[in-house]
Amino acid sequence: MDPTTLLASIFNYVLPLLPAKWAADVASLGLVIAGACAIAARRWPKPKDGSKWMWLYDLVNTVGQNKGHATNATDTTPKNLLEPAMNTQALITAGESVFTTISGKAISGTVEANISDVGSLVTVGLTLLERNVNFNVTGVVDGVTQILSGVNATIEAAKTKPGTATAATGGA
């Protein structure tokens, strides 16, 4: 009997015996465990043959439904989802500069912390996107960063009075 059928049989037998709230909690916990195992299985390289961790690797892959034709079935090298594939920090800094130039106000510490957190998520999202599309996402991020820097320079030049222009703002 395969693990999925076994698990379904156990749930069909045990869940009716439990109070409704407990059954919902058990089902929710089962989903969380299966999801966590699926995420771990995706990132965990297969241990070498004879490793003392092989039993745990097999258990995590079984609970996470990562069996059969999984891409990491024979992979023995770890993967890092959060490796920076592009310079999103430069993009964020360019966006903040445009905001500061337009509004004339500095960004607060709380907003900077929030931007940093969102920036981490954006980095992960763009890294995943780059791995799954047929165009250069890093090049697009770099191009948008340059555009925002250009917009910022243009706004600064437009806000500068002609008599106070310097070499940095487009004056002589």
MIKE-751289 format. One line per field, with one value per atom (N, C-alpha, C): residue in three letters; chain; atom name; x, y, z. Coordinates in nm, 3 decimals. Each point is the difference from the previous one (the first is absolute). Layout:
<sites>
code: (ALA  ...)
unit: (A  ...)
site: (CA  ...)
xx: (X  ...)
yy: (Y  ...)
zz: (Z  ...)
</sites>
This chain:
<sites>
code: (MET  MET  MET  ASP  ASP  ASP  PRO  PRO  PRO  THR  THR  THR  THR  THR  THR  LEU  LEU  LEU  LEU  LEU  LEU  ALA  ALA  ALA  SER  SER  SER  ILE  ILE  ILE  PHE  PHE  PHE  ASN  ASN  ASN  TYR  TYR  TYR  VAL  VAL  VAL  LEU  LEU  LEU  PRO  PRO  PRO  LEU  LEU  LEU  LEU  LEU  LEU  PRO  PRO  PRO  ALA  ALA  ALA  LYS  LYS  LYS  TRP  TRP  TRP  ALA  ALA  ALA  ALA  ALA  ALA  ASP  ASP  ASP  VAL  VAL  VAL  ALA  ALA  ALA  SER  SER  SER  LEU  LEU  LEU  GLY  GLY  GLY  LEU  LEU  LEU  VAL  VAL  VAL  ILE  ILE  ILE  ALA  ALA  ALA  GLY  GLY  GLY  ALA  ALA  ALA  CYS  CYS  CYS  ALA  ALA  ALA  ILE  ILE  ILE  ALA  ALA  ALA  ALA  ALA  ALA  ARG  ARG  ARG  ARG  ARG  ARG  TRP  TRP  TRP  PRO  PRO  PRO  LYS  LYS  LYS  PRO  PRO  PRO  LYS  LYS  LYS  ASP  ASP  ASP  GLY  GLY  GLY  SER  SER  SER  LYS  LYS  LYS  TRP  TRP  TRP  MET  MET  MET  TRP  TRP  TRP  LEU  LEU  LEU  TYR  TYR  TYR  ASP  ASP  ASP  LEU  LEU  LEU  VAL  VAL  VAL  ASN  ASN  ASN  THR  THR  THR  VAL  VAL  VAL  GLY  GLY  GLY  GLN  GLN  GLN  ASN  ASN  ASN  LYS  LYS  LYS  GLY  GLY  GLY  HIS  HIS  HIS  ALA  ALA  ALA  THR  THR  THR  ASN  ASN  ASN  ALA  ALA  ALA  THR  THR  THR  ASP  ASP  ASP  THR  THR  THR  THR  THR  THR  PRO  PRO  PRO  LYS  LYS  LYS  ASN  ASN  ASN  LEU  LEU  LEU  LEU  LEU  LEU  GLU  GLU  GLU  PRO  PRO  PRO  ALA  ALA  ALA  MET  MET  MET  ASN  ASN  ASN  THR  THR  THR  GLN  GLN  GLN  ALA  ALA  ALA  LEU  LEU  LEU  ILE  ILE  ILE  THR  THR  THR  ALA  ALA  ALA  GLY  GLY  GLY  GLU  GLU  GLU  SER  SER  SER  VAL  VAL  VAL  PHE  PHE  PHE  THR  THR  THR  THR  THR  THR  ILE  ILE  ILE  SER  SER  SER  GLY  GLY  GLY  LYS  LYS  LYS  ALA  ALA  ALA  ILE  ILE  ILE  SER  SER  SER  GLY  GLY  GLY  THR  THR  THR  VAL  VAL  VAL  GLU  GLU  GLU  ALA  ALA  ALA  ASN  ASN  ASN  ILE  ILE  ILE  SER  SER  SER  ASP  ASP  ASP  VAL  VAL  VAL  GLY  GLY  GLY  SER  SER  SER  LEU  LEU  LEU  VAL  VAL  VAL  THR  THR  THR  VAL  VAL  VAL  GLY  GLY  GLY  LEU  LEU  LEU  THR  THR  THR  LEU  LEU  LEU  LEU  LEU  LEU  GLU  GLU  GLU  ARG  ARG  ARG  ASN  ASN  ASN  VAL  VAL  VAL  ASN  ASN  ASN  PHE  PHE  PHE  ASN  ASN  ASN  VAL  VAL  VAL  THR  THR  THR  GLY  GLY  GLY  VAL  VAL  VAL  VAL  VAL  VAL  ASP  ASP  ASP  GLY  GLY  GLY  VAL  VAL  VAL  THR  THR  THR  GLN  GLN  GLN  ILE  ILE  ILE  LEU  LEU  LEU  SER  SER  SER  GLY  GLY  GLY  VAL  VAL  VAL  ASN  ASN  ASN  ALA  ALA  ALA  THR  THR  THR  ILE  ILE  ILE  GLU  GLU  GLU  ALA  ALA  ALA  ALA  ALA  ALA  LYS  LYS  LYS  THR  THR  THR  LYS  LYS  LYS  PRO  PRO  PRO  GLY  GLY  GLY  THR  THR  THR  ALA  ALA  ALA  THR  THR  THR  ALA  ALA  ALA  ALA  ALA  ALA  THR  THR  THR  GLY  GLY  GLY  GLY  GLY  GLY  ALA  ALA  ALA)
unit: (A  A  A  A  A  A  A  A  A  A  A  A  A  A  A  A  A  A  A  A  A  A  A  A  A  A  A  A  A  A  A  A  A  A  A  A  A  A  A  A  A  A  A  A  A  A  A  A  A  A  A  A  A  A  A  A  A  A  A  A  A  A  A  A  A  A  A  A  A  A  A  A  A  A  A  A  A  A  A  A  A  A  A  A  A  A  A  A  A  A  A  A  A  A  A  A  A  A  A  A  A  A  A  A  A  A  A  A  A  A  A  A  A  A  A  A  A  A  A  A  A  A  A  A  A  A  A  A  A  A  A  A  A  A  A  A  A  A  A  A  A  A  A  A  A  A  A  A  A  A  A  A  A  A  A  A  A  A  A  A  A  A  A  A  A  A  A  A  A  A  A  A  A  A  A  A  A  A  A  A  A  A  A  A  A  A  A  A  A  A  A  A  A  A  A  A  A  A  A  A  A  A  A  A  A  A  A  A  A  A  A  A  A  A  A  A  A  A  A  A  A  A  A  A  A  A  A  A  A  A  A  A  A  A  A  A  A  A  A  A  A  A  A  A  A  A  A  A  A  A  A  A  A  A  A  A  A  A  A  A  A  A  A  A  A  A  A  A  A  A  A  A  A  A  A  A  A  A  A  A  A  A  A  A  A  A  A  A  A  A  A  A  A  A  A  A  A  A  A  A  A  A  A  A  A  A  A  A  A  A  A  A  A  A  A  A  A  A  A  A  A  A  A  A  A  A  A  A  A  A  A  A  A  A  A  A  A  A  A  A  A  A  A  A  A  A  A  A  A  A  A  A  A  A  A  A  A  A  A  A  A  A  A  A  A  A  A  A  A  A  A  A  A  A  A  A  A  A  A  A  A  A  A  A  A  A  A  A  A  A  A  A  A  A  A  A  A  A  A  A  A  A  A  A  A  A  A  A  A  A  A  A  A  A  A  A  A  A  A  A  A  A  A  A  A  A  A  A  A  A  A  A  A  A  A  A  A  A  A  A  A  A  A  A  A  A  A  A  A  A  A  A  A  A  A  A  A  A  A  A  A  A  A  A  A  A  A  A  A  A  A  A  A  A  A  A  A  A  A  A  A  A  A  A  A  A  A  A  A  A  A  A  A  A  A  A  A  A  A  A  A  A  A  A  A  A  A  A  A  A  A  A  A  A  A  A)
site: (N  CA  C  N  CA  C  N  CA  C  N  CA  C  N  CA  C  N  CA  C  N  CA  C  N  CA  C  N  CA  C  N  CA  C  N  CA  C  N  CA  C  N  CA  C  N  CA  C  N  CA  C  N  CA  C  N  CA  C  N  CA  C  N  CA  C  N  CA  C  N  CA  C  N  CA  C  N  CA  C  N  CA  C  N  CA  C  N  CA  C  N  CA  C  N  CA  C  N  CA  C  N  CA  C  N  CA  C  N  CA  C  N  CA  C  N  CA  C  N  CA  C  N  CA  C  N  CA  C  N  CA  C  N  CA  C  N  CA  C  N  CA  C  N  CA  C  N  CA  C  N  CA  C  N  CA  C  N  CA  C  N  CA  C  N  CA  C  N  CA  C  N  CA  C  N  CA  C  N  CA  C  N  CA  C  N  CA  C  N  CA  C  N  CA  C  N  CA  C  N  CA  C  N  CA  C  N  CA  C  N  CA  C  N  CA  C  N  CA  C  N  CA  C  N  CA  C  N  CA  C  N  CA  C  N  CA  C  N  CA  C  N  CA  C  N  CA  C  N  CA  C  N  CA  C  N  CA  C  N  CA  C  N  CA  C  N  CA  C  N  CA  C  N  CA  C  N  CA  C  N  CA  C  N  CA  C  N  CA  C  N  CA  C  N  CA  C  N  CA  C  N  CA  C  N  CA  C  N  CA  C  N  CA  C  N  CA  C  N  CA  C  N  CA  C  N  CA  C  N  CA  C  N  CA  C  N  CA  C  N  CA  C  N  CA  C  N  CA  C  N  CA  C  N  CA  C  N  CA  C  N  CA  C  N  CA  C  N  CA  C  N  CA  C  N  CA  C  N  CA  C  N  CA  C  N  CA  C  N  CA  C  N  CA  C  N  CA  C  N  CA  C  N  CA  C  N  CA  C  N  CA  C  N  CA  C  N  CA  C  N  CA  C  N  CA  C  N  CA  C  N  CA  C  N  CA  C  N  CA  C  N  CA  C  N  CA  C  N  CA  C  N  CA  C  N  CA  C  N  CA  C  N  CA  C  N  CA  C  N  CA  C  N  CA  C  N  CA  C  N  CA  C  N  CA  C  N  CA  C  N  CA  C  N  CA  C  N  CA  C  N  CA  C  N  CA  C  N  CA  C  N  CA  C  N  CA  C  N  CA  C  N  CA  C  N  CA  C  N  CA  C  N  CA  C  N  CA  C  N  CA  C  N  CA  C  N  CA  C  N  CA  C  N  CA  C  N  CA  C  N  CA  C  N  CA  C  N  CA  C  N  CA  C  N  CA  C  N  CA  C  N  CA  C  N  CA  C  N  CA  C  N  CA  C  N  CA  C  N  CA  C)
xx: (0.085  -0.085  0.090  -0.028  0.083  -0.033  0.094  -0.018  -0.124  -0.036  -0.116  -0.129  -0.013  -0.118  -0.005  0.115  0.008  -0.042  0.053  -0.034  -0.148  -0.055  -0.143  -0.084  0.041  -0.073  0.002  0.116  0.012  -0.090  0.004  -0.084  -0.148  -0.040  -0.141  -0.045  0.089  -0.034  0.003  0.105  0.022  -0.084  -0.013  -0.068  -0.146  -0.079  -0.138  -0.007  0.107  0.001  0.029  0.050  0.040  -0.111  -0.006  -0.093  0.035  -0.099  0.017  0.117  0.013  0.109  0.135  0.012  0.127  0.028  -0.103  0.018  0.052  -0.056  0.047  0.145  0.034  0.138  0.096  -0.040  0.085  0.020  -0.109  0.011  0.090  -0.017  0.083  0.146  0.024  0.137  0.062  -0.079  0.049  0.040  -0.080  0.033  0.128  0.014  0.121  0.123  -0.010  0.114  0.035  -0.102  0.026  0.062  -0.049  0.056  0.144  0.027  0.136  0.095  -0.048  0.084  0.023  -0.101  0.016  0.104  -0.004  0.098  0.140  0.010  0.131  0.052  -0.087  0.042  0.051  -0.061  0.041  0.143  0.040  0.130  0.107  -0.040  0.093  0.061  0.131  0.062  -0.001  -0.002  -0.002  0.130  -0.007  0.123  0.071  0.127  0.077  -0.054  0.015  -0.043  0.069  -0.076  0.054  -0.001  -0.047  -0.003  -0.100  0.031  -0.091  -0.125  -0.003  -0.114  -0.095  0.033  -0.083  -0.143  -0.019  -0.134  -0.085  0.062  -0.073  -0.028  0.097  -0.019  -0.118  -0.005  -0.110  -0.134  -0.002  -0.123  -0.049  0.089  -0.037  -0.051  0.066  -0.044  -0.133  -0.025  -0.127  -0.114  0.018  -0.105  -0.023  0.106  -0.012  -0.041  -0.031  -0.043  0.103  0.127  0.110  0.066  -0.079  0.052  -0.018  0.052  -0.018  0.099  -0.050  0.083  0.044  0.023  0.043  0.135  0.017  0.123  0.121  -0.020  0.115  0.022  -0.060  0.009  0.144  0.083  0.140  0.096  -0.053  0.082  0.069  0.130  0.072  0.061  -0.039  0.053  -0.113  0.025  -0.104  -0.030  -0.124  -0.041  -0.032  0.027  -0.030  -0.102  -0.123  -0.107  0.024  0.068  0.015  0.130  0.071  0.123  -0.034  0.068  -0.034  0.045  -0.097  0.032  0.008  -0.048  -0.002  0.010  0.028  0.020  -0.131  -0.090  -0.128  0.018  0.106  0.023  0.025  0.072  0.022  -0.132  -0.088  -0.132  -0.081  0.003  -0.074  0.056  0.133  0.064  -0.036  -0.003  -0.037  -0.145  -0.089  -0.140  -0.015  0.075  -0.003  0.051  0.102  0.055  -0.102  -0.075  -0.104  -0.105  -0.042  -0.099  0.051  0.124  0.058  0.012  0.040  0.015  -0.135  -0.101  -0.132  -0.064  0.002  -0.071  0.081  0.133  0.085  0.011  -0.051  0.003  0.085  0.069  0.077  -0.095  0.040  -0.080  0.025  -0.107  0.013  0.064  0.050  0.063  -0.096  -0.125  -0.100  -0.027  -0.016  -0.024  0.121  0.121  0.121  0.005  -0.038  -0.002  -0.102  -0.117  -0.102  0.046  0.065  0.052  0.105  0.084  0.102  -0.063  -0.105  -0.070  -0.065  -0.069  -0.064  0.107  0.112  0.109  0.051  0.006  0.042  -0.098  -0.129  -0.101  0.008  0.022  0.013  0.121  0.110  0.119  -0.030  -0.068  -0.037  -0.092  -0.101  -0.093  0.067  0.087  0.069  0.098  0.063  0.090  -0.078  -0.115  -0.085  -0.047  -0.039  -0.043  0.112  0.120  0.112  0.030  -0.021  0.025  -0.106  -0.113  -0.112  -0.046  0.071  -0.039  0.117  -0.030  0.102  0.050  0.010  0.060  0.085  0.082  0.099  -0.063  -0.050  -0.064  0.102  0.123  0.104  0.023  0.002  0.016  -0.115  -0.122  -0.117  0.011  0.039  0.015  0.107  0.114  0.105  -0.048  -0.078  -0.052  -0.097  -0.089  -0.095  0.074  0.107  0.081  0.060  0.053  0.058  -0.107  -0.118  -0.109  -0.038  -0.015  -0.035  0.109  0.126  0.110  -0.006  -0.033  -0.015  -0.117  -0.111  -0.117  0.035  0.071  0.041  0.088  0.099  0.089  -0.079  -0.098  -0.083  -0.083  -0.059  -0.082  0.087  0.117  0.091  0.039  0.029  0.037  -0.117  -0.121  -0.118  -0.030  0.035  -0.026  0.110  0.112  0.113  -0.017  0.019  -0.010  0.121  -0.015  0.110  0.127  -0.009  0.118  0.076  -0.062  0.064  0.043  -0.007  0.036  0.148  0.034  0.141  0.025  0.123  0.036  -0.078  -0.026  -0.070  -0.147  -0.060  -0.141  -0.022  0.102  -0.016  0.049  0.056  0.053  0.142  0.064  0.133  0.108)
yy: (-0.117  0.117  0.124  0.094  0.120  0.094  0.089  0.086  0.089  0.047  0.089  -0.076  -0.120  -0.081  -0.036  -0.035  -0.032  0.120  0.117  0.121  0.032  -0.012  0.025  -0.098  -0.126  -0.101  0.034  0.040  0.036  0.120  0.101  0.118  -0.038  -0.084  -0.040  -0.081  -0.072  -0.080  0.082  0.085  0.071  0.127  0.077  0.130  -0.010  -0.099  -0.007  -0.029  -0.055  -0.031  0.123  0.104  0.120  0.105  0.084  0.114  0.089  0.072  0.078  0.099  0.068  0.097  -0.070  -0.114  -0.074  -0.051  -0.044  -0.051  0.112  0.119  0.114  0.033  -0.006  0.028  -0.106  -0.127  -0.108  0.017  0.030  0.019  0.120  0.109  0.119  -0.029  -0.068  -0.035  -0.092  -0.094  -0.088  0.077  0.100  0.083  0.080  0.055  0.078  -0.090  -0.119  -0.092  -0.042  -0.034  -0.040  0.115  0.122  0.116  0.027  -0.007  0.021  -0.107  -0.124  -0.107  0.021  0.049  0.026  0.109  0.104  0.108  -0.051  -0.075  -0.055  -0.096  -0.083  -0.098  0.070  0.109  0.074  0.054  0.035  0.063  -0.097  -0.116  -0.093  -0.093  0.006  -0.093  -0.142  -0.095  -0.140  -0.035  -0.059  -0.041  -0.111  -0.014  -0.106  -0.136  -0.101  -0.135  -0.043  -0.061  -0.046  0.107  0.120  0.107  -0.032  0.043  -0.022  0.086  0.098  0.090  -0.047  -0.109  -0.045  -0.032  -0.058  -0.033  0.126  0.108  0.125  0.065  -0.005  0.053  -0.069  -0.133  -0.076  0.035  0.014  0.036  0.139  0.096  0.137  0.002  -0.073  -0.004  -0.072  -0.101  -0.072  0.088  0.060  0.085  0.123  0.053  0.117  -0.033  -0.128  -0.045  0.033  -0.017  0.031  -0.130  -0.091  -0.129  -0.013  -0.106  -0.027  0.075  0.095  0.073  0.137  0.012  0.126  0.041  0.128  0.049  -0.017  -0.008  -0.014  -0.145  -0.096  -0.140  -0.050  0.047  -0.044  0.116  0.115  0.119  -0.008  0.022  -0.002  0.135  0.105  0.133  0.088  0.069  0.085  0.121  0.049  0.118  0.111  0.122  0.114  0.088  -0.003  0.078  0.149  0.040  0.142  0.059  -0.075  0.057  0.121  0.111  0.120  -0.015  -0.005  -0.013  0.137  0.101  0.134  0.104  0.122  0.107  0.073  -0.060  0.065  0.115  -0.003  0.109  0.131  -0.006  0.122  0.052  -0.090  0.039  0.068  -0.058  0.058  0.136  0.012  0.128  0.106  -0.037  0.095  0.046  -0.094  0.036  0.093  -0.029  0.087  0.140  0.010  0.131  0.081  -0.066  0.071  0.052  -0.082  0.043  0.120  -0.009  0.108  0.128  -0.011  0.117  0.065  -0.080  0.056  0.060  -0.074  0.045  0.099  -0.003  0.085  -0.050  -0.120  -0.056  -0.127  -0.019  -0.123  -0.114  -0.120  -0.118  -0.036  -0.026  -0.031  -0.137  -0.022  -0.127  -0.117  0.021  -0.106  -0.036  0.101  -0.025  -0.069  0.042  -0.065  -0.146  -0.032  -0.140  -0.080  0.060  -0.067  -0.021  0.100  -0.011  -0.111  -0.009  -0.105  -0.139  -0.016  -0.129  -0.035  0.096  -0.023  -0.025  0.071  -0.020  -0.143  -0.061  -0.140  -0.089  0.025  -0.078  0.022  0.124  0.030  -0.073  -0.004  -0.070  -0.148  -0.062  -0.141  -0.018  0.086  -0.010  0.017  0.100  0.023  -0.113  -0.057  -0.112  -0.120  -0.027  -0.109  0.029  0.123  0.037  -0.022  0.043  -0.013  -0.146  -0.089  -0.142  -0.063  0.066  -0.063  0.073  0.102  0.070  0.003  0.036  0.000  0.139  0.087  0.131  0.037  0.100  0.039  0.094  -0.057  0.079  0.093  -0.049  0.085  0.124  -0.018  0.114  0.099  -0.053  0.087  0.079  -0.067  0.069  0.108  -0.032  0.100  0.117  -0.029  0.106  0.091  -0.058  0.080  0.084  -0.056  0.076  0.123  -0.019  0.113  0.102  -0.047  0.093  0.084  -0.066  0.076  0.100  -0.040  0.094  0.118  -0.025  0.108  0.091  -0.060  0.079  0.089  -0.056  0.076  0.118  -0.025  0.109  0.107  -0.041  0.094  0.086  -0.062  0.075  0.097  -0.046  0.089  0.120  -0.025  0.110  0.095  -0.053  0.084  0.084  -0.048  0.073  0.101  -0.006  0.089  0.128  0.114  0.128  0.016  0.064  0.013  0.061  0.094  0.066  -0.085  -0.109  -0.082  -0.137  -0.019  -0.132  -0.026  -0.122  -0.042  -0.109  -0.042  -0.105  -0.128  -0.026  -0.124  0.005  0.120  0.011  0.048  -0.003  0.035  0.138  0.075  0.133  -0.010  0.114  0.001  -0.043)
zz: (0.000  0.000  0.000  -0.088  -0.006  0.117  0.035  0.118  -0.006  -0.118  -0.011  0.035  -0.053  0.030  0.148  0.056  0.142  0.085  -0.031  0.075  -0.013  -0.121  -0.019  0.081  0.003  0.078  0.149  0.049  0.142  0.031  -0.086  0.023  -0.002  -0.097  -0.011  0.121  0.063  0.117  0.129  0.015  0.126  0.011  -0.105  0.009  0.048  -0.043  0.052  0.150  0.058  0.142  0.087  -0.061  0.074  0.000  0.103  -0.005  -0.121  -0.048  -0.123  0.010  0.113  0.013  -0.006  0.066  -0.003  -0.141  -0.068  -0.137  -0.090  0.016  -0.080  0.034  0.130  0.041  -0.054  0.004  -0.051  -0.151  -0.070  -0.146  -0.031  0.072  -0.023  0.031  0.111  0.036  -0.105  -0.050  -0.106  -0.125  -0.036  -0.117  0.023  0.120  0.032  -0.005  0.058  0.000  -0.142  -0.080  -0.139  -0.079  0.022  -0.070  0.041  0.130  0.048  -0.055  -0.005  -0.056  -0.150  -0.071  -0.143  -0.023  0.080  -0.013  0.035  0.108  0.040  -0.106  -0.054  -0.101  -0.126  -0.034  -0.121  0.013  0.121  0.022  0.049  0.050  0.063  -0.103  -0.021  -0.095  0.057  -0.090  0.042  0.071  0.121  0.068  -0.078  0.025  -0.065  0.045  -0.083  0.035  0.129  0.090  0.127  0.109  -0.031  0.099  0.111  0.122  0.112  -0.011  -0.092  -0.018  -0.110  -0.068  -0.112  0.043  0.118  0.046  0.017  0.053  0.019  -0.134  -0.090  -0.136  -0.068  0.010  -0.061  0.064  0.133  0.070  -0.043  -0.002  -0.040  -0.143  -0.090  -0.140  -0.015  0.081  -0.007  0.052  0.116  0.057  -0.088  -0.060  -0.087  -0.142  -0.027  -0.133  -0.107  0.033  -0.092  -0.047  -0.048  -0.046  -0.150  -0.054  -0.142  -0.085  -0.076  -0.095  0.052  0.129  0.058  -0.058  -0.025  -0.062  0.088  0.132  0.089  0.044  -0.070  0.041  0.003  -0.092  -0.002  0.025  0.032  0.021  0.136  0.003  0.127  0.034  -0.072  0.030  0.056  0.110  0.058  -0.087  0.011  -0.075  0.100  -0.039  0.086  -0.070  0.047  -0.060  0.014  0.106  0.027  -0.054  -0.085  -0.053  -0.086  0.019  -0.077  -0.145  -0.090  -0.141  -0.067  0.069  -0.059  0.111  -0.040  0.098  0.023  0.075  0.029  0.099  0.079  0.096  -0.075  -0.112  -0.079  -0.056  -0.040  -0.049  0.110  0.119  0.114  0.036  0.003  0.032  -0.103  -0.127  -0.106  0.018  0.035  0.025  0.119  0.106  0.118  -0.034  -0.084  -0.039  -0.077  -0.089  -0.075  0.097  0.096  0.099  0.078  0.049  0.080  -0.082  -0.125  -0.085  -0.028  -0.028  -0.031  0.125  0.112  0.120  0.082  -0.012  0.082  0.143  0.027  0.135  0.002  0.111  0.017  0.037  -0.033  0.032  0.147  0.074  0.143  0.020  0.120  0.033  -0.011  0.040  -0.009  -0.145  -0.084  -0.142  -0.062  0.036  -0.052  0.039  0.124  0.045  -0.080  -0.024  -0.079  -0.144  -0.056  -0.136  -0.007  0.102  0.005  0.001  0.081  0.006  -0.133  -0.058  -0.130  -0.107  0.011  -0.095  0.001  0.118  0.008  -0.073  0.018  -0.071  -0.150  -0.041  -0.143  -0.059  0.075  -0.047  -0.023  0.095  -0.015  -0.120  -0.011  -0.112  -0.135  -0.011  -0.127  -0.032  0.104  -0.021  -0.053  0.058  -0.049  -0.142  -0.027  -0.134  -0.101  0.036  -0.093  -0.034  0.095  -0.024  -0.089  -0.017  -0.070  -0.125  -0.044  -0.122  -0.097  -0.123  -0.104  -0.034  0.097  -0.022  0.119  -0.017  0.099  0.104  0.109  0.106  0.066  0.019  0.059  -0.086  -0.131  -0.091  0.011  0.017  0.015  0.130  0.109  0.130  -0.011  -0.064  -0.018  -0.085  -0.105  -0.085  0.073  0.079  0.077  0.104  0.059  0.095  -0.068  -0.120  -0.075  -0.036  -0.037  -0.033  0.122  0.116  0.120  0.038  -0.017  0.027  -0.094  -0.126  -0.097  0.031  0.041  0.039  0.119  0.097  0.118  -0.040  -0.087  -0.046  -0.074  -0.080  -0.074  0.094  0.100  0.097  0.079  0.043  0.073  -0.086  -0.128  -0.090  -0.020  -0.009  -0.020  0.124  0.117  0.124  0.031  -0.072  0.027  -0.081  0.064  -0.069  -0.091  -0.113  -0.096  0.056  0.090  0.053  0.103  0.049  0.104  -0.052  -0.130  -0.055  0.016  0.027  0.010  -0.103  -0.008  -0.094  0.029  0.129  0.039  -0.040  -0.009  -0.035  -0.141  -0.081  -0.141  -0.035  0.093  -0.030  -0.055  -0.024  -0.060  0.094)
</sites>
